[in-house]
């Protein structure tokens, strides 16, 4: 996760290719209920940074990273797209959103989010992910419909050479034996 960017803008064609990769992720029933709002306009990025509480972050001594990131992408999901898809003739006999144990729009949104981060990295860019403190304010600012859920804010840009250490980079990774189970929960990686 990148938290410091160079001021250089991201080439529009590269940014479009990164987002195009993310939108090609899997979706239950090929519902394609993911959407992305790409923001490169400085005044909008500054307002988004406020809605994500960057001023509080900076007041605690951190450097601004949201407002200075050359591009913001807000990945979103829309449950209604899944309900509509599973109401179509070829899906009506399938188990749909009303009986799923997991709302697959969240799963698919996570896959799209990961593709966005990986595509940015693959393009030689850096990317960071952050929760949106004021999703309703963000919806209003960007014209996102009420039935569309923003997943978070992804910042994209050319990474600055040095990155501040985060708590994640200081914390050791859990051993694989605690996370990977073979055949049954009680059996761990050989």
N, C-alpha and C positions, 0 to 999 in steps of 0.2 A: 504494500500500500504506500503510495507516494503522497507526501505531505508538503513537498516544496517543488515548485516549477520555475523554469526559465520564463521570462516574459514573452518569448516568441509565440506567435499564433500557430495553431495547428492547421496545416493545409486542409482546405475544405474537402478535397477529394479523398484524402486519407481518413478524415473524420467520417465521411459518408460511408467509406468502405468498412470501417470499424463497426458502425451502427448496423450496416447491412448484414454483416456477419452475425451480430447479436440477434437480429430479428429472424434468423434462419434456424433458431434453436427448436428443439422438440416442443410439441404441445399435444395434450390429450385430444384425441380425435381430430388432430390437425385443426384445432379451434382457432389458433393464432390470436389468442387474446392478449398478446403483449404489444405494447406501444412504447415509443421513446420520444421524449421532448429534448431536442438538442439546442443548447443556448450558448452563443458565442458573444453576444452583445454585452459590452462591459457594464452598462448600467443595470441590466437585468441580472447579471452574475453577482453584482454587488448587493442587490436586493435579496437574491436567493441566499447569499452568505448571511445576511441579517436574519432571514427566516430560519436558517439552520444554526443560529445563535453563535456565529463567529465572534461578535464583539465580546461575549463572555469568555470564550476561548482565549482571545488576545489579552483580555484584562488579567487573566491568570498567568500571563507571561509567555504564551506561545506565539509563534509567528502566524500571521494570516496565511491561509492556504486556499480557502474557498474562493474568496474574492479575486485572488491573483491567478487562479487556474485559468488557462485560456479557453477551456471548454467545459461546460456542464452537460451531463446527460441525466435525465430523469427517466429511468425505466418504470413502466407502469403495467398493471394488469387490469383486465375487466372481466369479472365473473359472468356478466350477461352474455358475453361472446361464447362461453362454454355452454351455458344453458340453451342458447339459440342453436348451437351446433348439434347438441345432443337431442334437439327436437326435430332435426332434419330426418328425412325418410331413411337414409342409410345408417342412421345412428339410433333411431327411436327404440330399437330392441336392445341396445347396449345399456349397461349400467352407467348411469350418468351422474352429474353433479349432486343430485338429491340423495344418492346412496353412497357416494364415495366416503371413505373414512378420512381421506386427506383431500382438501380442496386443491385440485391439480393446477389451478391458475397460479397458486403460490409456488408450487414445485416448478412449473414451467417458467414462471417469472425469475426464480432463482437460477435456472439453467441459462436463461437469456442474460441475466446479470453476469454470470460467470463467463459466458461467451464474450460479453462486452469488455470485461477486464482482460481476458486473454487476448482478444483481438487488438486491444490497445497496446498491450505488451509486445505482441507479435509485430506491430507496426513500428516498434522502437519508441513508443510513448510510455509515459507513466500514468497510472490511474489510482484513485483513492475512492473509498466508499464511506458514506456517512449517513446517519439517520437524519430525517427531516423533522426538526422540532415543531414546525407549524405547517402540517400538510394542507390544512384548509387555506392558509395564506398563500402557500405555493400554488394550490389549485387556482385560486383567484388571480394570482399574478400571471400564470402561464395559460389560463383558460382551459384547464384540465376539467373535464366533466365530473360531476359529483359521483357518478358510478364507476369512476376509474381510480384505482388505488396506486399512488406513487410508492415504489418500493424503497427508495432512498435517493441519494444524490451521488452520482459518480463524477469526479473531477478528472479531467484528462488534459495532458500537456507534455511538454518536453521536460523530463525530470532534471532538477538541479542536482549537481554532482554529489552533494552531501545531504543526507536525509536525517532528520532528528530521530533518535531512538524512541520507539513507542514501547508501551508496557508489553505488547505482544513480542517485540524483538528481544526483550530482556527475559522473557519467560521461557523456560525450556519446553520443548515439544514433549507431549506425553508419550510414553513407550508404546510401540505398536501393539504389544501384548494387551494393553488396556483398551485398545480401540478396534482391533481386528480379531474376529472370532471365526473359527473354521468349523463347519458342519453344525455346531451348536454353540450357544452362548458361552458355555463353560470351557470350550476348547479354544486355545489361542493359536496364533500363528506358529507353525513348526519352525 
